[in-house]
Amino acid sequence: MRRIDWAWGFAGRSGGIDPARLAETSLGPLLGQDTAEQVRRAGSRREALTLLLGSPEFQRR
């Protein structure tokens, strides 16, 4: 839950970052179709960034 809270806070201060572009740039071929779809369908930019930062692909080490 802390990770999601952090992602929500970060997304609120992120300025004009485009979530879909960030996903493609940062993850490239690791970006899963389900995650890309959820980011694209999010209700707001902030929600999209939160979903991206909380996604399994983004958390992978």
mmCIF file of the N, C-alpha and C atoms, coordinates in Angstrom:
data_MODEL
# 
_entry.id   MODEL 
# 
loop_
_atom_site.group_PDB 
_atom_site.id 
_atom_site.type_symbol 
_atom_site.label_atom_id 
_atom_site.label_alt_id 
_atom_site.label_comp_id 
_atom_site.label_asym_id 
_atom_site.label_entity_id 
_atom_site.label_seq_id 
_atom_site.pdbx_PDB_ins_code 
_atom_site.Cartn_x 
_atom_site.Cartn_y 
_atom_site.Cartn_z 
_atom_site.occupancy 
_atom_site.B_iso_or_equiv 
_atom_site.pdbx_formal_charge 
_atom_site.auth_seq_id 
_atom_site.auth_comp_id 
_atom_site.auth_asym_id 
_atom_site.auth_atom_id 
_atom_site.pdbx_PDB_model_num 
ATOM 1   N N  . MET A 1 1  ? 0.820  -1.178 0.000   1.00 0.00 ? 1  MET A N  1 
ATOM 2   C CA . MET A 1 1  ? 0.000  0.000  0.000   1.00 0.00 ? 1  MET A CA 1 
ATOM 3   C C  . MET A 1 1  ? 0.876  1.257  0.000   1.00 0.00 ? 1  MET A C  1 
ATOM 4   N N  . ARG A 1 2  ? 1.995  1.183  0.676   1.00 0.00 ? 2  ARG A N  1 
ATOM 5   C CA . ARG A 1 2  ? 2.902  2.339  0.697   1.00 0.00 ? 2  ARG A CA 1 
ATOM 6   C C  . ARG A 1 2  ? 3.397  2.688  -0.706  1.00 0.00 ? 2  ARG A C  1 
ATOM 7   N N  . ARG A 1 3  ? 3.673  1.653  -1.478  1.00 0.00 ? 3  ARG A N  1 
ATOM 8   C CA . ARG A 1 3  ? 4.174  1.874  -2.834  1.00 0.00 ? 3  ARG A CA 1 
ATOM 9   C C  . ARG A 1 3  ? 3.119  2.582  -3.687  1.00 0.00 ? 3  ARG A C  1 
ATOM 10  N N  . ILE A 1 4  ? 1.860  2.180  -3.545  1.00 0.00 ? 4  ILE A N  1 
ATOM 11  C CA . ILE A 1 4  ? 0.774  2.808  -4.294  1.00 0.00 ? 4  ILE A CA 1 
ATOM 12  C C  . ILE A 1 4  ? 0.576  4.247  -3.816  1.00 0.00 ? 4  ILE A C  1 
ATOM 13  N N  . ASP A 1 5  ? 0.633  4.459  -2.500  1.00 0.00 ? 5  ASP A N  1 
ATOM 14  C CA . ASP A 1 5  ? 0.518  5.829  -1.970  1.00 0.00 ? 5  ASP A CA 1 
ATOM 15  C C  . ASP A 1 5  ? 1.635  6.715  -2.507  1.00 0.00 ? 5  ASP A C  1 
ATOM 16  N N  . TRP A 1 6  ? 2.853  6.175  -2.554  1.00 0.00 ? 6  TRP A N  1 
ATOM 17  C CA . TRP A 1 6  ? 3.977  6.936  -3.088  1.00 0.00 ? 6  TRP A CA 1 
ATOM 18  C C  . TRP A 1 6  ? 3.748  7.246  -4.566  1.00 0.00 ? 6  TRP A C  1 
ATOM 19  N N  . ALA A 1 7  ? 3.320  6.240  -5.329  1.00 0.00 ? 7  ALA A N  1 
ATOM 20  C CA . ALA A 1 7  ? 3.082  6.426  -6.762  1.00 0.00 ? 7  ALA A CA 1 
ATOM 21  C C  . ALA A 1 7  ? 2.009  7.477  -6.998  1.00 0.00 ? 7  ALA A C  1 
ATOM 22  N N  . TRP A 1 8  ? 0.933  7.456  -6.201  1.00 0.00 ? 8  TRP A N  1 
ATOM 23  C CA . TRP A 1 8  ? -0.144 8.444  -6.326  1.00 0.00 ? 8  TRP A CA 1 
ATOM 24  C C  . TRP A 1 8  ? 0.394  9.853  -6.058  1.00 0.00 ? 8  TRP A C  1 
ATOM 25  N N  . GLY A 1 9  ? 1.196  9.992  -4.999  1.00 0.00 ? 9  GLY A N  1 
ATOM 26  C CA . GLY A 1 9  ? 1.779  11.290 -4.677  1.00 0.00 ? 9  GLY A CA 1 
ATOM 27  C C  . GLY A 1 9  ? 2.726  11.776 -5.758  1.00 0.00 ? 9  GLY A C  1 
ATOM 28  N N  . PHE A 1 10 ? 3.574  10.902 -6.246  1.00 0.00 ? 10 PHE A N  1 
ATOM 29  C CA . PHE A 1 10 ? 4.505  11.250 -7.311  1.00 0.00 ? 10 PHE A CA 1 
ATOM 30  C C  . PHE A 1 10 ? 3.750  11.667 -8.569  1.00 0.00 ? 10 PHE A C  1 
ATOM 31  N N  . ALA A 1 11 ? 2.731  10.901 -8.918  1.00 0.00 ? 11 ALA A N  1 
ATOM 32  C CA . ALA A 1 11 ? 1.949  11.194 -10.121 1.00 0.00 ? 11 ALA A CA 1 
ATOM 33  C C  . ALA A 1 11 ? 1.282  12.561 -10.029 1.00 0.00 ? 11 ALA A C  1 
ATOM 34  N N  . GLY A 1 12 ? 0.912  12.967 -8.826  1.00 0.00 ? 12 GLY A N  1 
ATOM 35  C CA . GLY A 1 12 ? 0.300  14.272 -8.638  1.00 0.00 ? 12 GLY A CA 1 
ATOM 36  C C  . GLY A 1 12 ? 1.263  15.433 -8.808  1.00 0.00 ? 12 GLY A C  1 
ATOM 37  N N  . ARG A 1 13 ? 2.550  15.156 -8.697  1.00 0.00 ? 13 ARG A N  1 
ATOM 38  C CA . ARG A 1 13 ? 3.576  16.204 -8.818  1.00 0.00 ? 13 ARG A CA 1 
ATOM 39  C C  . ARG A 1 13 ? 4.405  16.065 -10.089 1.00 0.00 ? 13 ARG A C  1 
ATOM 40  N N  . SER A 1 14 ? 3.976  15.229 -10.988 1.00 0.00 ? 14 SER A N  1 
ATOM 41  C CA . SER A 1 14 ? 4.819  14.871 -12.130 1.00 0.00 ? 14 SER A CA 1 
ATOM 42  C C  . SER A 1 14 ? 4.735  15.809 -13.320 1.00 0.00 ? 14 SER A C  1 
ATOM 43  N N  . GLY A 1 15 ? 3.960  16.850 -13.225 1.00 0.00 ? 15 GLY A N  1 
ATOM 44  C CA . GLY A 1 15 ? 3.886  17.794 -14.340 1.00 0.00 ? 15 GLY A CA 1 
ATOM 45  C C  . GLY A 1 15 ? 3.200  17.199 -15.547 1.00 0.00 ? 15 GLY A C  1 
ATOM 46  N N  . GLY A 1 16 ? 3.789  17.406 -16.698 1.00 0.00 ? 16 GLY A N  1 
ATOM 47  C CA . GLY A 1 16 ? 3.154  16.982 -17.945 1.00 0.00 ? 16 GLY A CA 1 
ATOM 48  C C  . GLY A 1 16 ? 3.641  15.662 -18.499 1.00 0.00 ? 16 GLY A C  1 
ATOM 49  N N  . ILE A 1 17 ? 4.083  14.770 -17.659 1.00 0.00 ? 17 ILE A N  1 
ATOM 50  C CA . ILE A 1 17 ? 4.564  13.472 -18.133 1.00 0.00 ? 17 ILE A CA 1 
ATOM 51  C C  . ILE A 1 17 ? 3.415  12.712 -18.791 1.00 0.00 ? 17 ILE A C  1 
ATOM 52  N N  . ASP A 1 18 ? 3.668  12.187 -19.979 1.00 0.00 ? 18 ASP A N  1 
ATOM 53  C CA . ASP A 1 18 ? 2.687  11.370 -20.681 1.00 0.00 ? 18 ASP A CA 1 
ATOM 54  C C  . ASP A 1 18 ? 2.883  9.913  -20.239 1.00 0.00 ? 18 ASP A C  1 
ATOM 55  N N  . PRO A 1 19 ? 1.902  9.327  -19.547 1.00 0.00 ? 19 PRO A N  1 
ATOM 56  C CA . PRO A 1 19 ? 2.058  7.967  -19.024 1.00 0.00 ? 19 PRO A CA 1 
ATOM 57  C C  . PRO A 1 19 ? 2.347  6.924  -20.097 1.00 0.00 ? 19 PRO A C  1 
ATOM 58  N N  . ALA A 1 20 ? 1.665  7.005  -21.226 1.00 0.00 ? 20 ALA A N  1 
ATOM 59  C CA . ALA A 1 20 ? 1.885  6.016  -22.294 1.00 0.00 ? 20 ALA A CA 1 
ATOM 60  C C  . ALA A 1 20 ? 3.305  6.130  -22.855 1.00 0.00 ? 20 ALA A C  1 
ATOM 61  N N  . ARG A 1 21 ? 3.768  7.336  -23.020 1.00 0.00 ? 21 ARG A N  1 
ATOM 62  C CA . ARG A 1 21 ? 5.130  7.545  -23.535 1.00 0.00 ? 21 ARG A CA 1 
ATOM 63  C C  . ARG A 1 21 ? 6.176  7.071  -22.525 1.00 0.00 ? 21 ARG A C  1 
ATOM 64  N N  . LEU A 1 22 ? 5.943  7.366  -21.252 1.00 0.00 ? 22 LEU A N  1 
ATOM 65  C CA . LEU A 1 22 ? 6.854  6.903  -20.208 1.00 0.00 ? 22 LEU A CA 1 
ATOM 66  C C  . LEU A 1 22 ? 6.915  5.381  -20.177 1.00 0.00 ? 22 LEU A C  1 
ATOM 67  N N  . ALA A 1 23 ? 5.762  4.744  -20.301 1.00 0.00 ? 23 ALA A N  1 
ATOM 68  C CA . ALA A 1 23 ? 5.702  3.280  -20.291 1.00 0.00 ? 23 ALA A CA 1 
ATOM 69  C C  . ALA A 1 23 ? 6.532  2.703  -21.433 1.00 0.00 ? 23 ALA A C  1 
ATOM 70  N N  . GLU A 1 24 ? 6.335  3.232  -22.623 1.00 0.00 ? 24 GLU A N  1 
ATOM 71  C CA . GLU A 1 24 ? 7.056  2.731  -23.788 1.00 0.00 ? 24 GLU A CA 1 
ATOM 72  C C  . GLU A 1 24 ? 8.551  3.020  -23.701 1.00 0.00 ? 24 GLU A C  1 
ATOM 73  N N  . THR A 1 25 ? 8.899  4.206  -23.254 1.00 0.00 ? 25 THR A N  1 
ATOM 74  C CA . THR A 1 25 ? 10.309 4.599  -23.162 1.00 0.00 ? 25 THR A CA 1 
ATOM 75  C C  . THR A 1 25 ? 11.050 3.816  -22.086 1.00 0.00 ? 25 THR A C  1 
ATOM 76  N N  . SER A 1 26 ? 10.423 3.667  -20.926 1.00 0.00 ? 26 SER A N  1 
ATOM 77  C CA . SER A 1 26 ? 11.117 3.038  -19.802 1.00 0.00 ? 26 SER A CA 1 
ATOM 78  C C  . SER A 1 26 ? 11.095 1.516  -19.861 1.00 0.00 ? 26 SER A C  1 
ATOM 79  N N  . LEU A 1 27 ? 10.027 0.936  -20.391 1.00 0.00 ? 27 LEU A N  1 
ATOM 80  C CA . LEU A 1 27 ? 9.906  -0.519 -20.374 1.00 0.00 ? 27 LEU A CA 1 
ATOM 81  C C  . LEU A 1 27 ? 10.116 -1.172 -21.729 1.00 0.00 ? 27 LEU A C  1 
ATOM 82  N N  . GLY A 1 28 ? 9.836  -0.445 -22.794 1.00 0.00 ? 28 GLY A N  1 
ATOM 83  C CA . GLY A 1 28 ? 10.024 -0.997 -24.138 1.00 0.00 ? 28 GLY A CA 1 
ATOM 84  C C  . GLY A 1 28 ? 9.333  -2.331 -24.305 1.00 0.00 ? 28 GLY A C  1 
ATOM 85  N N  . PRO A 1 29 ? 10.071 -3.362 -24.723 1.00 0.00 ? 29 PRO A N  1 
ATOM 86  C CA . PRO A 1 29 ? 9.455  -4.664 -24.976 1.00 0.00 ? 29 PRO A CA 1 
ATOM 87  C C  . PRO A 1 29 ? 8.983  -5.389 -23.712 1.00 0.00 ? 29 PRO A C  1 
ATOM 88  N N  . LEU A 1 30 ? 9.380  -4.922 -22.541 1.00 0.00 ? 30 LEU A N  1 
ATOM 89  C CA . LEU A 1 30 ? 8.924  -5.544 -21.298 1.00 0.00 ? 30 LEU A CA 1 
ATOM 90  C C  . LEU A 1 30 ? 7.505  -5.126 -20.927 1.00 0.00 ? 30 LEU A C  1 
ATOM 91  N N  . LEU A 1 31 ? 7.005  -4.067 -21.567 1.00 0.00 ? 31 LEU A N  1 
ATOM 92  C CA . LEU A 1 31 ? 5.659  -3.577 -21.273 1.00 0.00 ? 31 LEU A CA 1 
ATOM 93  C C  . LEU A 1 31 ? 4.631  -4.592 -21.747 1.00 0.00 ? 31 LEU A C  1 
ATOM 94  N N  . GLY A 1 32 ? 3.854  -5.106 -20.804 1.00 0.00 ? 32 GLY A N  1 
ATOM 95  C CA . GLY A 1 32 ? 2.826  -6.083 -21.135 1.00 0.00 ? 32 GLY A CA 1 
ATOM 96  C C  . GLY A 1 32 ? 1.597  -5.428 -21.748 1.00 0.00 ? 32 GLY A C  1 
ATOM 97  N N  . GLN A 1 33 ? 0.902  -6.195 -22.540 1.00 0.00 ? 33 GLN A N  1 
ATOM 98  C CA . GLN A 1 33 ? -0.291 -5.686 -23.208 1.00 0.00 ? 33 GLN A CA 1 
ATOM 99  C C  . GLN A 1 33 ? -1.354 -5.259 -22.190 1.00 0.00 ? 33 GLN A C  1 
ATOM 100 N N  . ASP A 1 34 ? -1.526 -6.024 -21.116 1.00 0.00 ? 34 ASP A N  1 
ATOM 101 C CA . ASP A 1 34 ? -2.517 -5.677 -20.093 1.00 0.00 ? 34 ASP A CA 1 
ATOM 102 C C  . ASP A 1 34 ? -2.187 -4.343 -19.420 1.00 0.00 ? 34 ASP A C  1 
ATOM 103 N N  . THR A 1 35 ? -0.925 -4.152 -19.081 1.00 0.00 ? 35 THR A N  1 
ATOM 104 C CA . THR A 1 35 ? -0.522 -2.895 -18.435 1.00 0.00 ? 35 THR A CA 1 
ATOM 105 C C  . THR A 1 35 ? -0.711 -1.719 -19.386 1.00 0.00 ? 35 THR A C  1 
ATOM 106 N N  . ALA A 1 36 ? -0.301 -1.876 -20.633 1.00 0.00 ? 36 ALA A N  1 
ATOM 107 C CA . ALA A 1 36 ? -0.467 -0.804 -21.618 1.00 0.00 ? 36 ALA A CA 1 
ATOM 108 C C  . ALA A 1 36 ? -1.939 -0.440 -21.765 1.00 0.00 ? 36 ALA A C  1 
ATOM 109 N N  . GLU A 1 37 ? -2.802 -1.431 -21.781 1.00 0.00 ? 37 GLU A N  1 
ATOM 110 C CA . GLU A 1 37 ? -4.246 -1.202 -21.901 1.00 0.00 ? 37 GLU A CA 1 
ATOM 111 C C  . GLU A 1 37 ? -4.792 -0.453 -20.682 1.00 0.00 ? 37 GLU A C  1 
ATOM 112 N N  . GLN A 1 38 ? -4.377 -0.850 -19.499 1.00 0.00 ? 38 GLN A N  1 
ATOM 113 C CA . GLN A 1 38 ? -4.854 -0.184 -18.282 1.00 0.00 ? 38 GLN A CA 1 
ATOM 114 C C  . GLN A 1 38 ? -4.372 1.264  -18.210 1.00 0.00 ? 38 GLN A C  1 
ATOM 115 N N  . VAL A 1 39 ? -3.149 1.506  -18.604 1.00 0.00 ? 39 VAL A N  1 
ATOM 116 C CA . VAL A 1 39 ? -2.616 2.874  -18.619 1.00 0.00 ? 39 VAL A CA 1 
ATOM 117 C C  . VAL A 1 39 ? -3.413 3.714  -19.609 1.00 0.00 ? 39 VAL A C  1 
ATOM 118 N N  . ARG A 1 40 ? -3.679 3.152  -20.772 1.00 0.00 ? 40 ARG A N  1 
ATOM 119 C CA . ARG A 1 40 ? -4.417 3.869  -21.809 1.00 0.00 ? 40 ARG A CA 1 
ATOM 120 C C  . ARG A 1 40 ? -5.859 4.154  -21.396 1.00 0.00 ? 40 ARG A C  1 
ATOM 121 N N  . ARG A 1 41 ? -6.475 3.254  -20.643 1.00 0.00 ? 41 ARG A N  1 
ATOM 122 C CA . ARG A 1 41 ? -7.885 3.384  -20.280 1.00 0.00 ? 41 ARG A CA 1 
ATOM 123 C C  . ARG A 1 41 ? -8.124 4.084  -18.941 1.00 0.00 ? 41 ARG A C  1 
ATOM 124 N N  . ALA A 1 42 ? -7.074 4.490  -18.266 1.00 0.00 ? 42 ALA A N  1 
ATOM 125 C CA . ALA A 1 42 ? -7.220 5.145  -16.957 1.00 0.00 ? 42 ALA A CA 1 
ATOM 126 C C  . ALA A 1 42 ? -8.063 6.411  -17.079 1.00 0.00 ? 42 ALA A C  1 
ATOM 127 N N  . GLY A 1 43 ? -8.730 6.762  -15.984 1.00 0.00 ? 43 GLY A N  1 
ATOM 128 C CA . GLY A 1 43 ? -9.609 7.916  -15.982 1.00 0.00 ? 43 GLY A CA 1 
ATOM 129 C C  . GLY A 1 43 ? -8.902 9.257  -15.991 1.00 0.00 ? 43 GLY A C  1 
ATOM 130 N N  . SER A 1 44 ? -7.640 9.285  -15.603 1.00 0.00 ? 44 SER A N  1 
ATOM 131 C CA . SER A 1 44 ? -6.887 10.534 -15.589 1.00 0.00 ? 44 SER A CA 1 
ATOM 132 C C  . SER A 1 44 ? -5.403 10.223 -15.775 1.00 0.00 ? 44 SER A C  1 
ATOM 133 N N  . ARG A 1 45 ? -4.629 11.262 -16.055 1.00 0.00 ? 45 ARG A N  1 
ATOM 134 C CA . ARG A 1 45 ? -3.181 11.092 -16.201 1.00 0.00 ? 45 ARG A CA 1 
ATOM 135 C C  . ARG A 1 45 ? -2.573 10.594 -14.889 1.00 0.00 ? 45 ARG A C  1 
ATOM 136 N N  . ARG A 1 46 ? -3.069 11.129 -13.778 1.00 0.00 ? 46 ARG A N  1 
ATOM 137 C CA . ARG A 1 46 ? -2.547 10.725 -12.475 1.00 0.00 ? 46 ARG A CA 1 
ATOM 138 C C  . ARG A 1 46 ? -2.820 9.248  -12.206 1.00 0.00 ? 46 ARG A C  1 
ATOM 139 N N  . GLU A 1 47 ? -4.014 8.792  -12.513 1.00 0.00 ? 47 GLU A N  1 
ATOM 140 C CA . GLU A 1 47 ? -4.338 7.376  -12.343 1.00 0.00 ? 47 GLU A CA 1 
ATOM 141 C C  . GLU A 1 47 ? -3.478 6.506  -13.252 1.00 0.00 ? 47 GLU A C  1 
ATOM 142 N N  . ALA A 1 48 ? -3.271 6.958  -14.479 1.00 0.00 ? 48 ALA A N  1 
ATOM 143 C CA . ALA A 1 48 ? -2.454 6.196  -15.425 1.00 0.00 ? 48 ALA A CA 1 
ATOM 144 C C  . ALA A 1 48 ? -1.023 6.044  -14.918 1.00 0.00 ? 48 ALA A C  1 
ATOM 145 N N  . LEU A 1 49 ? -0.442 7.134  -14.407 1.00 0.00 ? 49 LEU A N  1 
ATOM 146 C CA . LEU A 1 49 ? 0.917  7.048  -13.872 1.00 0.00 ? 49 LEU A CA 1 
ATOM 147 C C  . LEU A 1 49 ? 0.981  6.149  -12.644 1.00 0.00 ? 49 LEU A C  1 
ATOM 148 N N  . THR A 1 50 ? -0.032 6.232  -11.797 1.00 0.00 ? 50 THR A N  1 
ATOM 149 C CA . THR A 1 50 ? -0.060 5.382  -10.606 1.00 0.00 ? 50 THR A CA 1 
ATOM 150 C C  . THR A 1 50 ? -0.131 3.908  -11.008 1.00 0.00 ? 50 THR A C  1 
ATOM 151 N N  . LEU A 1 51 ? -0.973 3.593  -11.983 1.00 0.00 ? 51 LEU A N  1 
ATOM 152 C CA . LEU A 1 51 ? -1.073 2.212  -12.468 1.00 0.00 ? 51 LEU A CA 1 
ATOM 153 C C  . LEU A 1 51 ? 0.246  1.744  -13.073 1.00 0.00 ? 51 LEU A C  1 
ATOM 154 N N  . LEU A 1 52 ? 0.882  2.613  -13.829 1.00 0.00 ? 52 LEU A N  1 
ATOM 155 C CA . LEU A 1 52 ? 2.160  2.248  -14.441 1.00 0.00 ? 52 LEU A CA 1 
ATOM 156 C C  . LEU A 1 52 ? 3.224  1.992  -13.379 1.00 0.00 ? 52 LEU A C  1 
ATOM 157 N N  . LEU A 1 53 ? 3.360  2.901  -12.432 1.00 0.00 ? 53 LEU A N  1 
ATOM 158 C CA . LEU A 1 53 ? 4.389  2.752  -11.400 1.00 0.00 ? 53 LEU A CA 1 
ATOM 159 C C  . LEU A 1 53 ? 4.122  1.553  -10.488 1.00 0.00 ? 53 LEU A C  1 
ATOM 160 N N  . GLY A 1 54 ? 2.869  1.162  -10.355 1.00 0.00 ? 54 GLY A N  1 
ATOM 161 C CA . GLY A 1 54 ? 2.526  0.013  -9.532  1.00 0.00 ? 54 GLY A CA 1 
ATOM 162 C C  . GLY A 1 54 ? 2.462  -1.298 -10.291 1.00 0.00 ? 54 GLY A C  1 
ATOM 163 N N  . SER A 1 55 ? 2.692  -1.252 -11.585 1.00 0.00 ? 55 SER A N  1 
ATOM 164 C CA . SER A 1 55 ? 2.577  -2.456 -12.416 1.00 0.00 ? 55 SER A CA 1 
ATOM 165 C C  . SER A 1 55 ? 3.716  -3.440 -12.125 1.00 0.00 ? 55 SER A C  1 
ATOM 166 N N  . PRO A 1 56 ? 3.458  -4.715 -12.364 1.00 0.00 ? 56 PRO A N  1 
ATOM 167 C CA . PRO A 1 56 ? 4.526  -5.719 -12.150 1.00 0.00 ? 56 PRO A CA 1 
ATOM 168 C C  . PRO A 1 56 ? 5.764  -5.456 -13.007 1.00 0.00 ? 56 PRO A C  1 
ATOM 169 N N  . GLU A 1 57 ? 5.561  -5.008 -14.245 1.00 0.00 ? 57 GLU A N  1 
ATOM 170 C CA . GLU A 1 57 ? 6.705  -4.758 -15.130 1.00 0.00 ? 57 GLU A CA 1 
ATOM 171 C C  . GLU A 1 57 ? 7.577  -3.632 -14.583 1.00 0.00 ? 57 GLU A C  1 
ATOM 172 N N  . PHE A 1 58 ? 6.969  -2.594 -14.032 1.00 0.00 ? 58 PHE A N  1 
ATOM 173 C CA . PHE A 1 58 ? 7.728  -1.452 -13.555 1.00 0.00 ? 58 PHE A CA 1 
ATOM 174 C C  . PHE A 1 58 ? 8.465  -1.796 -12.254 1.00 0.00 ? 58 PHE A C  1 
ATOM 175 N N  . GLN A 1 59 ? 7.930  -2.708 -11.486 1.00 0.00 ? 59 GLN A N  1 
ATOM 176 C CA . GLN A 1 59 ? 8.536  -3.074 -10.207 1.00 0.00 ? 59 GLN A CA 1 
ATOM 177 C C  . GLN A 1 59 ? 9.588  -4.156 -10.335 1.00 0.00 ? 59 GLN A C  1 
ATOM 178 N N  . ARG A 1 60 ? 9.687  -4.726 -11.509 1.00 0.00 ? 60 ARG A N  1 
ATOM 179 C CA . ARG A 1 60 ? 10.634 -5.812 -11.735 1.00 0.00 ? 60 ARG A CA 1 
ATOM 180 C C  . ARG A 1 60 ? 12.060 -5.339 -11.494 1.00 0.00 ? 60 ARG A C  1 
ATOM 181 N N  . ARG A 1 61 ? 12.854 -6.159 -10.864 1.00 0.00 ? 61 ARG A N  1 
ATOM 182 C CA . ARG A 1 61 ? 14.232 -5.756 -10.559 1.00 0.00 ? 61 ARG A CA 1 
ATOM 183 C C  . ARG A 1 61 ? 15.211 -6.511 -11.398 1.00 0.00 ? 61 ARG A C  1 
# 
